[in-house]
């Protein structure tokens, strides 16, 4: 590699993981030129397309990510799809190293009978719909009164809350117009959330859970018979303030008197119920069968053989996200992650692939918070910098920054840069101002591209 030019690095994926990796690399002391490549027409990944519209506090993470990209030392290239517009051999021709930060966007499987019935959905698909993701259908079948949500994490609570919340209470958020219209017509009355283990094992954050209790005209109902605390539960409560707060909030709700429950919609939280089968008639969901479980002493559960059928007309599984294979990159199918060792991508023999790295959920799996993503990025970048010092990369043959843009345009891609995102951002904010909101998202991909590239209808 020539010592007379910066090290050229491509980062694939402009969500938090990719932006943090780019930022840390830019401040590492290495003479580097970074391109941040994103398949969508807009950056910010799951912060833009995975956070519920009524959580503006969490969406403020975008402000920090925005400040990183607006500096100008990291070149943003949106609307370019790795695996389609360019593949690994193309990347390696134009860059000395590449970091994959493609995240995990599909639902983990739930292998129970009936899970593929009409009316059985993955939470990730529902979240993408209500967040206005450009690659999912713009409609959603919300015509059921009773719905089940399977899962005991924040995504399950988000799904339950968005299903139960009155659409008018979302009017001030960035919820897309088509989503608001569908939610406004929803006849839903009851959302049942099922957790396989007990209250002390729930993965809800205490803040998210408390917010659930403040949703207008929605009662949260818990069942005292679902509250069991074994030795493992007591240990979890003693060792974690978060768990202690979650259990306290849930326990307080058991004290509600029936006359206090007057809302037109209800969210029921069921613990110690493992999903056993999605029930159907004529190919459509008509219920969910759960098996009663019992704690074993260490916080785990076993089935009791006692089953209960719940009359619901739709089932949402919120049992976690799962990574998708990345073209030409070694992949761990069982773990749903790129095969790697501390961020260095490894081949089938466990040997590092020179100049190829990974970070974020596609590196470690879809667990942890933003702080873990920063730690991931730091570890990966440390190895990249070490390898650069050892000159273990295969040097790019066409490192000129304009060469990759020429290549992409020749392939028919229409790259969108930071100034294009600023046009789209300003357009969405203008739409929002007209309605007294911070922004209104543009949903169709073709409209996003047209606005970002300042194209006319004739272009």
C-alpha positions as CSV (number, residue, x, y, z in Angstrom):
1,X,0.0,0.0,0.0
2,X,1.3,3.4,-0.9
3,X,2.4,5.6,2.0
4,X,1.6,8.7,-0.1
5,X,-2.2,8.4,0.2
6,X,-4.8,7.9,3.0
7,X,-6.0,4.4,3.8
8,X,-9.3,4.0,1.9
9,X,-12.1,2.4,4.1
10,X,-15.7,1.6,3.2
11,X,-18.2,1.2,5.9
12,X,-21.3,-0.7,4.8
13,X,-24.4,0.5,6.7
14,X,-25.2,4.0,8.0
15,X,-27.0,3.1,11.1
16,X,-25.5,3.8,14.6
17,X,-23.0,1.0,14.3
18,X,-21.6,2.2,11.0
19,X,-21.6,5.9,12.0
20,X,-19.9,5.1,15.4
21,X,-17.3,3.0,13.6
22,X,-16.7,5.8,11.0
23,X,-16.4,8.4,13.8
24,X,-13.9,6.4,15.9
25,X,-11.8,5.5,12.8
26,X,-11.7,9.2,11.8
27,X,-10.3,10.1,15.2
28,X,-7.9,7.1,15.5
29,X,-4.8,9.0,14.2
30,X,-4.7,6.8,11.1
31,X,-4.5,8.8,7.8
32,X,-7.8,7.6,6.4
33,X,-10.5,8.3,3.8
34,X,-13.9,7.0,4.8
35,X,-17.0,6.3,2.7
36,X,-20.1,5.4,4.5
37,X,-22.4,3.3,2.2
38,X,-26.1,2.9,2.9
39,X,-28.7,1.0,0.8
40,X,-31.6,3.2,1.8
41,X,-32.0,6.8,0.5
42,X,-31.6,8.1,4.1
43,X,-29.0,7.4,6.9
44,X,-29.5,6.5,10.6
45,X,-30.8,2.9,10.2
46,X,-32.9,1.6,13.1
47,X,-33.0,4.9,14.9
48,X,-35.0,6.2,11.9
49,X,-36.8,3.0,11.1
50,X,-36.9,0.9,14.3
51,X,-37.9,3.4,17.1
52,X,-41.6,3.9,17.7
53,X,-43.0,7.3,16.6
54,X,-44.0,8.2,20.2
55,X,-40.5,7.9,21.5
56,X,-38.9,11.2,20.4
57,X,-36.5,11.0,23.3
58,X,-34.8,7.9,21.8
59,X,-35.0,9.4,18.3
60,X,-32.8,12.3,19.6
61,X,-29.9,9.9,19.1
62,X,-30.1,11.0,15.5
63,X,-29.0,14.5,16.6
64,X,-25.6,13.1,17.8
65,X,-25.3,11.0,14.7
66,X,-26.2,14.0,12.5
67,X,-23.3,16.0,14.1
68,X,-20.8,13.3,13.2
69,X,-21.8,13.2,9.5
70,X,-22.2,17.0,9.0
71,X,-18.5,17.5,9.8
72,X,-17.8,16.5,6.3
73,X,-14.8,14.2,6.9
74,X,-16.9,11.1,6.4
75,X,-18.4,10.8,2.9
76,X,-22.0,9.6,2.9
77,X,-23.1,7.5,0.0
78,X,-26.8,6.5,0.3
79,X,-29.1,4.7,-2.1
80,X,-26.3,2.2,-2.9
81,X,-27.1,-1.5,-2.2
82,X,-24.2,-3.7,-1.4
83,X,-24.6,-7.1,-3.0
84,X,-26.5,-5.5,-5.9
85,X,-24.8,-2.2,-7.0
86,X,-21.4,-3.5,-5.9
87,X,-20.0,-6.7,-4.4
88,X,-16.9,-7.6,-2.3
89,X,-14.5,-7.7,-5.3
90,X,-15.7,-4.3,-6.4
91,X,-15.3,-2.9,-2.8
92,X,-11.8,-4.3,-2.6
93,X,-10.8,-2.8,-5.9
94,X,-11.7,0.7,-4.6
95,X,-10.9,0.3,-0.8
96,X,-8.1,-1.1,1.3
97,X,-10.5,-2.2,4.0
98,X,-14.2,-2.6,4.5
99,X,-16.3,-2.7,7.7
100,X,-19.7,-4.4,7.5
101,X,-22.3,-2.8,9.8
102,X,-25.5,-4.1,8.2
103,X,-27.3,-4.8,11.4
104,X,-30.1,-7.3,11.9
105,X,-33.5,-6.4,10.5
106,X,-35.5,-9.6,10.1
107,X,-37.5,-11.5,12.8
108,X,-36.1,-14.5,14.6
109,X,-38.0,-17.7,13.9
110,X,-40.6,-19.0,16.4
111,X,-40.9,-22.7,15.5
112,X,-44.4,-23.6,16.7
113,X,-47.3,-25.0,14.7
114,X,-49.5,-22.4,12.9
115,X,-46.9,-19.7,13.0
116,X,-47.2,-19.2,9.2
117,X,-51.0,-18.7,9.2
118,X,-52.6,-15.6,7.7
119,X,-52.7,-13.1,10.6
120,X,-49.4,-14.2,12.1
121,X,-46.8,-11.5,11.8
122,X,-43.2,-10.7,12.7
123,X,-42.8,-7.6,14.9
124,X,-39.9,-6.3,12.8
125,X,-42.2,-6.1,9.7
126,X,-44.8,-4.2,11.8
127,X,-42.2,-1.8,13.2
128,X,-40.9,-1.2,9.7
129,X,-44.4,-0.4,8.5
130,X,-45.4,2.0,11.2
131,X,-42.0,3.7,10.9
132,X,-42.4,4.3,7.2
133,X,-39.7,2.1,5.9
134,X,-39.6,2.5,2.1
135,X,-39.1,-1.2,1.3
136,X,-42.3,-2.5,3.0
137,X,-45.9,-2.3,1.9
138,X,-47.7,0.9,2.8
139,X,-50.8,-0.9,4.1
140,X,-51.3,-3.2,7.1
141,X,-54.3,-5.4,8.0
142,X,-55.5,-3.9,11.3
143,X,-59.1,-5.2,11.4
144,X,-59.0,-7.4,14.5
145,X,-60.4,-6.7,18.0
146,X,-58.1,-9.1,20.0
147,X,-54.4,-9.5,19.3
148,X,-51.6,-11.5,20.9
149,X,-47.9,-10.3,21.1
150,X,-45.3,-12.9,22.0
151,X,-42.2,-11.6,23.7
152,X,-40.9,-10.0,26.9
153,X,-38.7,-7.2,25.6
154,X,-39.1,-3.5,24.6
155,X,-40.0,-4.4,21.1
156,X,-43.0,-6.4,22.4
157,X,-44.1,-3.4,24.5
158,X,-43.6,-1.1,21.5
159,X,-45.8,-3.3,19.3
160,X,-48.5,-3.6,22.1
161,X,-48.5,0.1,22.7
162,X,-48.7,1.0,19.0
163,X,-51.6,-1.4,18.6
164,X,-53.5,-0.2,21.6
165,X,-52.8,3.6,21.4
166,X,-55.4,5.9,19.9
167,X,-54.3,7.3,16.6
168,X,-55.0,10.9,17.6
169,X,-52.4,10.6,20.3
170,X,-49.8,10.0,17.6
171,X,-50.7,13.1,15.6
172,X,-47.9,15.2,17.0
173,X,-45.2,12.5,16.1
174,X,-43.5,11.8,12.8
175,X,-45.9,8.9,12.1
176,X,-46.5,8.7,8.3
177,X,-49.9,9.7,7.1
178,X,-50.8,6.3,5.7
179,X,-49.9,4.7,9.0
180,X,-52.0,7.2,11.0
181,X,-55.0,6.5,8.7
182,X,-54.8,2.7,9.2
183,X,-54.4,3.1,13.0
184,X,-57.3,5.5,13.2
185,X,-59.6,2.9,11.7
186,X,-58.4,0.0,13.9
187,X,-61.2,-1.7,16.0
188,X,-58.8,-3.2,18.5
189,X,-59.9,-3.5,22.1
190,X,-57.5,-6.0,23.7
191,X,-53.8,-6.7,23.3
192,X,-52.4,-9.7,25.1
193,X,-48.6,-9.9,25.7
194,X,-47.2,-13.3,26.6
195,X,-43.9,-13.9,28.4
196,X,-42.5,-17.4,28.8
197,X,-40.8,-16.7,32.2
198,X,-41.8,-14.7,35.2
199,X,-41.9,-10.9,36.0
200,X,-38.3,-10.9,37.3
201,X,-37.0,-12.3,34.0
202,X,-38.8,-9.8,31.7
203,X,-36.5,-7.8,29.5
204,X,-38.5,-4.6,29.5
205,X,-36.7,-1.5,30.5
206,X,-38.3,0.1,33.6
207,X,-38.8,3.4,31.7
208,X,-40.5,1.7,28.8
209,X,-42.8,-0.3,31.2
210,X,-43.8,2.8,33.2
211,X,-44.6,4.7,30.0
212,X,-47.1,1.9,29.2
213,X,-49.1,2.9,32.2
214,X,-49.5,6.4,31.0
215,X,-51.1,5.7,27.6
216,X,-54.4,7.6,27.4
217,X,-57.6,5.4,27.6
218,X,-55.6,2.2,27.8
219,X,-55.6,0.1,30.9
220,X,-52.7,-2.2,31.7
221,X,-53.9,-5.4,33.3
222,X,-51.7,-8.0,35.1
223,X,-52.7,-11.2,36.8
224,X,-51.6,-12.0,40.4
225,X,-51.5,-15.8,39.6
226,X,-48.7,-15.0,37.1
227,X,-46.4,-13.6,39.8
228,X,-44.0,-16.2,41.0
229,X,-40.5,-15.5,42.3
230,X,-38.0,-18.3,42.8
231,X,-34.5,-18.1,44.2
232,X,-33.2,-17.0,40.8
233,X,-35.8,-14.3,40.6
234,X,-34.9,-13.0,44.0
235,X,-31.2,-12.9,43.1
236,X,-32.0,-11.0,39.9
237,X,-34.1,-8.4,41.9
238,X,-31.3,-8.0,44.4
239,X,-28.5,-7.6,41.8
240,X,-30.2,-5.3,39.3
241,X,-32.0,-2.0,40.1
242,X,-33.6,-2.2,36.6
243,X,-35.1,-5.6,37.5
244,X,-36.2,-4.2,40.9
245,X,-38.0,-1.3,39.2
246,X,-39.7,-3.5,36.6
247,X,-41.0,-5.9,39.3
248,X,-42.2,-3.0,41.5
249,X,-44.1,-1.4,38.6
250,X,-45.7,-4.8,37.7
251,X,-46.5,-5.6,41.3
252,X,-48.1,-2.1,41.8
253,X,-50.5,-2.9,38.9
254,X,-51.7,-6.0,40.6
255,X,-53.2,-3.8,43.3
256,X,-55.6,-2.0,40.9
257,X,-59.2,-2.5,41.8
258,X,-61.6,-3.6,39.0
259,X,-63.6,-0.3,39.2
260,X,-60.3,1.5,38.2
261,X,-60.2,-0.3,34.9
262,X,-62.5,1.8,32.7
263,X,-60.5,2.4,29.5
264,X,-61.9,1.4,26.1
265,X,-58.7,-0.5,25.3
266,X,-56.6,-2.9,27.4
267,X,-53.1,-4.3,27.3
268,X,-52.9,-7.6,29.2
269,X,-49.5,-8.7,30.5
270,X,-49.3,-12.5,31.0
271,X,-46.3,-14.2,32.6
272,X,-45.4,-17.9,32.8
273,X,-47.2,-18.6,29.5
274,X,-45.1,-20.2,26.7
275,X,-46.5,-20.1,23.2
276,X,-47.4,-23.6,22.0
277,X,-49.4,-23.2,18.9
278,X,-51.1,-20.6,16.8
279,X,-54.7,-21.8,16.2
280,X,-56.3,-21.4,12.8
281,X,-59.4,-22.0,10.8
282,X,-59.5,-21.8,7.0
283,X,-55.9,-20.7,7.0
284,X,-56.6,-17.7,9.3
285,X,-55.5,-17.1,12.9
286,X,-58.4,-17.6,15.4
287,X,-56.4,-18.1,18.6
288,X,-53.2,-18.7,20.5
289,X,-52.5,-21.8,22.7
290,X,-50.1,-21.3,25.5
291,X,-48.6,-23.7,28.0
292,X,-48.4,-22.8,31.7
293,X,-44.8,-22.8,32.9
294,X,-43.2,-22.9,36.3
295,X,-39.9,-21.5,37.5
296,X,-37.3,-24.1,38.4
297,X,-35.3,-22.2,41.0
298,X,-32.6,-20.6,38.8
299,X,-34.9,-18.3,36.8
300,X,-35.6,-20.8,34.0
301,X,-38.9,-22.5,33.4
302,X,-40.4,-25.8,32.4
303,X,-43.8,-26.6,31.0
304,X,-46.5,-28.0,33.2
305,X,-48.6,-29.6,30.6
306,X,-51.5,-27.2,31.3
307,X,-52.7,-25.4,28.2
308,X,-54.9,-22.4,27.6
309,X,-56.5,-21.2,24.4
310,X,-56.8,-17.4,23.9
311,X,-59.3,-16.1,21.3
312,X,-57.3,-13.7,19.2
313,X,-57.4,-12.9,15.5
314,X,-53.8,-11.9,15.0
315,X,-50.4,-12.9,16.5
316,X,-47.2,-10.8,16.5
317,X,-44.0,-12.5,17.4
318,X,-41.4,-10.2,19.1
319,X,-38.9,-12.8,20.0
320,X,-35.8,-10.9,18.7
321,X,-34.1,-9.9,15.5
322,X,-31.8,-12.0,13.3
323,X,-29.1,-11.1,10.9
324,X,-29.2,-11.8,7.2
325,X,-26.3,-13.2,5.2
326,X,-24.0,-10.7,3.4
327,X,-23.0,-11.4,-0.1
328,X,-19.5,-12.9,-0.5
329,X,-18.8,-12.6,3.3
330,X,-18.4,-15.7,5.6
331,X,-21.6,-16.0,7.6
332,X,-22.6,-18.0,10.8
333,X,-26.0,-19.2,9.8
334,X,-26.8,-20.5,13.3
335,X,-25.9,-17.3,15.1
336,X,-27.1,-15.0,12.4
337,X,-23.9,-13.0,12.4
338,X,-20.9,-12.5,10.1
339,X,-18.2,-15.0,11.1
340,X,-15.6,-12.9,13.0
341,X,-13.2,-12.8,15.9
342,X,-13.4,-9.5,17.8
343,X,-14.5,-7.7,14.6
344,X,-12.0,-9.3,12.2
345,X,-14.0,-11.4,9.7
346,X,-12.7,-15.0,9.5
347,X,-13.0,-17.7,6.9
348,X,-14.2,-21.3,7.3
349,X,-10.8,-22.2,8.7
350,X,-11.0,-19.4,11.3
351,X,-8.3,-17.4,9.6
352,X,-8.8,-13.6,9.3
353,X,-9.8,-12.3,5.9
354,X,-7.4,-9.5,5.2
355,X,-9.0,-6.0,5.2
356,X,-12.5,-7.2,6.1
357,X,-14.2,-6.3,9.4
358,X,-17.6,-6.1,11.0
359,X,-19.3,-4.3,13.9
360,X,-22.7,-3.9,15.5
361,X,-25.5,-6.4,15.6
362,X,-24.2,-8.2,12.5
363,X,-21.0,-8.8,14.5
364,X,-22.4,-9.8,17.9
365,X,-26.1,-10.4,17.5
366,X,-29.1,-8.2,18.2
367,X,-28.6,-7.6,21.9
368,X,-27.5,-4.7,24.0
369,X,-27.9,-0.9,23.9
370,X,-26.2,1.9,22.1
371,X,-23.3,1.8,24.5
372,X,-22.5,-1.7,23.5
373,X,-22.5,-0.6,19.8
374,X,-19.8,2.0,20.6
375,X,-17.7,-0.7,22.4
376,X,-18.1,-3.0,19.4
377,X,-16.9,-0.3,17.1
378,X,-13.9,0.6,19.3
379,X,-12.8,-3.0,19.3
380,X,-13.1,-3.4,15.6
381,X,-11.3,-0.1,14.8
382,X,-8.4,-1.0,17.1
383,X,-7.8,-4.2,15.1
384,X,-8.2,-2.3,11.8
385,X,-5.6,0.3,12.9
386,X,-3.3,-2.5,14.0
387,X,-3.6,-4.2,10.7
388,X,-3.0,-1.0,8.8
389,X,0.3,-0.4,10.8
390,X,1.3,-4.0,9.9
391,X,0.4,-3.4,6.2
392,X,-1.6,-6.6,6.2
393,X,-4.3,-5.2,3.8
394,X,-4.5,-6.0,0.1
395,X,-4.1,-2.5,-1.3
396,X,-6.9,-1.1,-3.5
397,X,-6.0,-1.0,-7.2
398,X,-8.4,2.0,-7.9
399,X,-8.3,4.1,-4.7
400,X,-9.2,7.4,-6.2
401,X,-12.4,8.5,-4.3
402,X,-14.1,9.5,-7.6
403,X,-13.4,6.1,-9.2
404,X,-16.0,4.3,-7.0
405,X,-18.6,6.9,-7.9
406,X,-17.9,6.5,-11.6
407,X,-18.2,2.8,-11.2
408,X,-21.6,3.1,-9.3
409,X,-23.1,5.4,-11.9
410,X,-22.0,3.1,-14.7
411,X,-23.9,0.4,-12.9
412,X,-27.0,2.5,-12.9
413,X,-26.9,3.5,-9.2
414,X,-27.9,7.0,-8.1
415,X,-25.8,7.8,-5.1
416,X,-27.2,10.3,-2.6
417,X,-24.7,12.3,-0.6
418,X,-24.9,14.4,2.6
419,X,-26.3,17.4,0.7
420,X,-29.0,15.2,-0.7
421,X,-30.0,14.0,2.8
422,X,-30.1,17.7,3.9
423,X,-32.6,18.3,1.1
424,X,-34.8,15.4,2.1
425,X,-34.5,16.3,5.8
426,X,-35.5,19.9,5.1
427,X,-38.4,18.7,3.0
428,X,-39.7,16.4,5.7
429,X,-39.4,19.2,8.3
430,X,-41.3,21.6,6.1
431,X,-44.1,19.0,5.8
432,X,-44.1,18.7,9.6
433,X,-44.2,22.5,10.1
434,X,-47.5,22.7,8.1
435,X,-49.1,20.2,10.6
436,X,-47.4,21.4,13.8
437,X,-45.0,18.5,13.9
438,X,-41.2,18.1,13.9
439,X,-41.3,16.2,10.6
440,X,-43.5,14.1,8.3
441,X,-41.6,11.2,6.8
442,X,-41.5,10.7,3.1
443,X,-42.2,7.0,2.6
444,X,-42.0,5.9,-1.0
445,X,-38.4,5.3,-2.1
446,X,-38.8,6.9,-5.5
447,X,-40.1,10.1,-3.8
448,X,-37.1,10.1,-1.3
449,X,-34.7,9.7,-4.2
450,X,-36.4,12.4,-6.3
451,X,-36.3,14.9,-3.4
452,X,-32.7,14.1,-2.4
453,X,-31.4,14.4,-5.9
454,X,-33.5,17.5,-6.6
455,X,-35.0,15.8,-9.7
456,X,-38.1,17.0,-11.5
457,X,-40.9,14.7,-12.6
458,X,-39.4,14.7,-16.0
459,X,-36.0,13.4,-14.8
